[in-house]
């Protein structure tokens, strides 16, 4: 989930830069770093979700998600500060703030989706395991009688 979200976020960052300056300077290495950061930010939440369904797993996931949000806001504020001298029209400002909002929403949404996917996977394994155990117990009872 972190790879597609990181790629989409990087594409949106490029759209912000195009809206602002018309000449984005993005390197492949920086794109890889952003995607890697998105993946690594998901690990604590995904691991916590794999081991527990309790509420505190969200607290384990919060620091890395907040770090991504803080980084996104920092980059956005730099872009906005750099844009002030460009005398952008209102529509461009709306697009820049809208795209920034979408990027920040993606950061939060990816965590929620990953935790839900892990929950579904873990519950599915538990359900399959309980069915196998139940069948084994039924078979054992039938052979005992």
N, C-alpha and C positions, 0 to 999 in steps of 0.2 A: 504494500500500500504506500510506503514511503517513496518508492521510485516514481510511480505515476503522479503522485501528488507533488513531488519535487519538480518533476518535468513541467507539469501544468503551472506551478507557481513560477518557475523560471520563465516560461512563455509569457505569463502575465506581467512579470517584471520587465520583460523586453517590450511588451505593449505599452507599459508606463513610460519607458525610456523613449519609445518612438513618439508617443503623444507629447512628451515634454520637449525633446531635443530633435527628434527625427533622425538621430544617428547613434544608435545604441552600440556600445563597445562591450561585447560579451565574449568571453573566451570559453573554450570547451572545458578547460581545467576548473574555472570558476563554476560552471554549470555542474560538473561532476561533484565539486565540493558542496554545493547547495543540495543536490540530490542525496549525497551521503549524509549530510546533516539531518535531512528530513527522515532518512531511514534510522539513523542512530537515535533520534529524538523519540521514535516510537518504541524502541526496545524496552525501556523500563515499564511502560504501561502494558505492553503485550506480555512480558514475563510475569508481571504481577497478576494479570488477568488469567494467565494459564495456571497459576497456582492457587488462586482464591477468587471467590465471587463476592467477597465482602466489600463494603463501601470504601475502605481505606486504599484500595488499589488505585482509585482516582487520585489520591494524594501522592502516591508513588509516581504516577504519570505526570502530575502537574508541573514539577520543576522543569523538565525538558520541554514541555509544551510552552510554558511561560518564557523559557529562553528563546524558543523560536519566535514567539510573538514579540518579544523585546527586540530581537534582531530585525524582524520585519518592520517594526515601528521605527527603529533607528535608521534603517535604509530609506524608508518612506519619508521620514523627516528630512533626511539629507537631500533626497530628490526634490522635495517641496522647496527647501531652502535654495537649491540650485535653480529652481524654476522661476523664482521670484523676479529675476532679472530678464526673463524671456517674455514677459508681458503676455501671458497666455489668456485666451478668451475664456469665458465662463464654461462653455461646453468642455473644453480640454481639462479644466479643473475638476469638473464633475466626473469625467472619465478617469482621471488620475485617482481621485478619492474613491470612486467606485471599484476600480481594479485593486486598489490597496485593501479595501474592505473584503473583497473576494479572496485575496491571498490570506488575510488574517482568518477568515472563516474556514478556509481550507485547512489551516493548521489545526484548528480545534476539531473540525469535522473528521479529519483523518484519524485522530486519536479515538473518537467515539466509534468510528467504523471498525477500527482494528480491535478494540476491546469487544465489540459485539461479535465480530467474526471469531475471535478466540473463544468467547463464551459458547457460541454455536458449535464450534469444533469440539470443545471439551465436553459439552453436554451430549453431543452425538456419540463420542467415544464411550462415555459413561453409560448411555442408554444401550449401546450395542453390547458392552461388557455385561450389563445386568441381564440382558436377554440371553446371552450365552450361559451365564451362571444359572439362570432360571431353567433353561432347557436341560442343563446338566443335572440339576437337582431333580427335575421331573423324571428324567431318564433313570436316575439312580433310584428314585422311589418306585418306579414301575418295575424295575428289575428286582427290587427287594421284596415285592409282593407276589 
